[in-house]
């Protein structure tokens, strides 16, 4: 493991996302996506009881995620890693946290959609045991119309 990461590993902290975090969340969101979520979407997620979490180190936001859980199913809505922090395993840590939260809340399965062009995320999901279920046609906005979504699922009842 990278010595710098090892030295600061214990400084990593997961916590519940707060309204006060939304400026930073939006800054990261807008730096990552050409069609970012809006403040209103994040605000609604916070207030309707979705699991909204951030990963930070030394008061710097490294990643965030949003997930819904209902009727023994979870739906991972987003995981975003700050572009300056990508490739350091923070996406995997965030994914593992959300899987654990889903299990703690009686979910047996986790679903997600991902852009087929997001090969790094797809690789992470495959490594973590997600299976491809199908395609949602024209799910995401794209520069030239719409992009399909790959539907993936993880049976967390087996973990």
FENMO-V7304 format. One line per field, one symbol per residue. phi: phi as a letter, one per 40 degrees, with the letter a starting at -180 (. if undefined). burial: + if it has 24 or more other C-alpha atoms within 12 Angstrom, else -. A space follows every 50 residues. Layout:
# FENMO-V7304
phi: ???
burial: ???
This chain:
# FENMO-V7304
phi: .dcccccbdcccacaccbdcccccdcccdccbbcbcccdcccdcdccbgc cbbbbbafgbccaaababbafgbbbccabbbddcbcgbgccccccccccc ccccbgcbabbabacdccccccccccdchcbcbibbcfcbcadbhbbcbc cbabccccc
burial: -----------+++-++---++-++++++---+---+----++-++---+ ++++++----+++++++++---++++++++++------++++++++++++ +++-+-++++++++++----++-++--+-+++-------+--------++ ++++-+---
